[in-house]
């Protein structure tokens, strides 16, 4: 059995190696392309965690006095960002390992701007 190519828009998989999806007409991507996207997702998520950690460190090491409500807000914001980065990292790890998108990666891909497809 051939490796399935995946539609970037609807997630339809096709094993005949078609360039465009038979359901929606969007561009198909190979499993190696999906693996590369998975690694990019991992790198972006790690970078997001590092940036968020740096900003959190910058917030707490500044000489300004912080209110309790402001501190709770910043910690909650950091925790939400960390959870999102970890979820993107897990989706990227799955995608890089299997060459297929999981449902969460499709949701993340839908949030990105549409790709231009020249036919």
C-alpha positions as CSV (number, residue, x, y, z in Angstrom):
1,X,0.0,0.0,0.0
2,X,1.3,3.5,-0.9
3,X,1.8,6.1,1.7
4,X,-1.3,8.4,1.8
5,X,-1.0,12.1,0.8
6,X,-3.0,14.4,3.0
7,X,-5.2,17.4,2.0
8,X,-4.1,20.6,3.8
9,X,-7.6,21.9,4.1
10,X,-10.0,19.0,4.8
11,X,-7.6,16.3,6.0
12,X,-8.7,13.8,3.3
13,X,-6.1,11.1,2.6
14,X,-5.5,9.7,-0.8
15,X,-3.0,6.9,-1.7
16,X,-2.7,7.6,-5.5
17,X,-0.3,10.5,-5.0
18,X,-2.6,13.2,-6.4
19,X,-1.5,16.8,-6.3
20,X,-4.9,18.1,-5.4
21,X,-7.7,16.8,-3.2
22,X,-10.6,15.1,-4.9
23,X,-13.0,16.4,-2.3
24,X,-12.2,20.1,-1.9
25,X,-9.5,20.9,-4.5
26,X,-6.8,22.0,-2.1
27,X,-3.1,21.0,-2.4
28,X,-2.1,17.6,-1.0
29,X,1.1,17.1,1.0
30,X,3.3,14.0,1.3
31,X,4.1,12.3,4.6
32,X,7.6,13.7,4.5
33,X,6.2,17.2,4.2
34,X,3.9,16.5,7.1
35,X,6.9,15.2,9.1
36,X,8.8,18.4,8.4
37,X,5.8,20.5,9.5
38,X,5.7,18.4,12.7
39,X,9.3,19.3,13.4
40,X,8.6,23.0,12.7
41,X,5.7,22.8,15.2
42,X,8.0,21.3,17.8
43,X,10.6,24.1,17.3
44,X,8.0,26.8,17.4
45,X,6.5,25.4,20.6
46,X,9.8,25.1,22.3
47,X,10.6,28.7,21.3
48,X,7.3,29.9,22.7
49,X,8.0,28.2,26.0
50,X,11.4,29.7,26.2
51,X,10.1,33.2,25.3
52,X,7.3,32.9,27.9
53,X,9.7,31.7,30.5
54,X,12.1,34.6,29.8
55,X,9.2,37.1,30.0
56,X,8.0,35.5,33.3
57,X,11.6,35.7,34.7
58,X,11.8,39.3,33.5
59,X,8.5,40.1,35.3
60,X,9.6,38.6,38.6
61,X,13.1,39.9,38.6
62,X,12.2,43.5,37.9
63,X,12.5,46.0,40.8
64,X,8.9,47.1,40.6
65,X,6.5,46.0,43.3
66,X,3.7,43.7,42.0
67,X,0.2,43.4,43.2
68,X,-1.2,40.0,44.1
69,X,-3.8,40.3,41.4
70,X,-1.2,41.1,38.8
71,X,1.0,38.2,39.9
72,X,-1.9,35.8,39.7
73,X,-2.8,37.1,36.3
74,X,0.7,36.7,34.9
75,X,1.1,33.2,36.3
76,X,-2.3,32.2,34.9
77,X,-1.4,33.7,31.5
78,X,1.9,31.8,31.6
79,X,0.2,28.5,32.5
80,X,-2.3,28.9,29.7
81,X,0.5,29.7,27.2
82,X,2.5,26.7,28.5
83,X,-0.4,24.3,28.1
84,X,-0.9,25.6,24.5
85,X,2.8,25.2,23.7
86,X,2.8,21.7,25.1
87,X,-0.3,20.7,23.1
88,X,1.3,22.1,19.9
89,X,4.5,20.2,20.8
90,X,2.6,16.9,21.3
91,X,0.7,17.4,18.0
92,X,4.0,18.1,16.2
93,X,5.6,15.1,17.8
94,X,2.8,12.9,16.6
95,X,2.9,14.4,13.1
96,X,6.7,14.2,12.9
97,X,6.7,10.5,14.0
98,X,3.8,9.2,11.9
99,X,3.7,11.5,8.9
100,X,0.0,12.1,9.5
101,X,-1.9,14.9,11.1
102,X,-4.0,14.3,14.2
103,X,-7.2,16.2,14.8
104,X,-5.5,18.8,17.0
105,X,-2.9,19.6,14.3
106,X,-5.8,20.1,11.8
107,X,-7.4,22.6,14.2
108,X,-4.0,24.4,14.5
109,X,-3.6,24.4,10.7
110,X,-7.1,25.9,10.3
111,X,-6.0,28.9,12.5
112,X,-3.1,29.6,10.1
113,X,-3.5,31.8,7.1
114,X,-4.5,29.9,3.9
115,X,-1.8,28.8,1.6
116,X,-1.8,30.0,-2.0
117,X,-2.4,27.2,-4.4
118,X,-1.5,27.8,-8.0
119,X,-3.1,25.4,-10.4
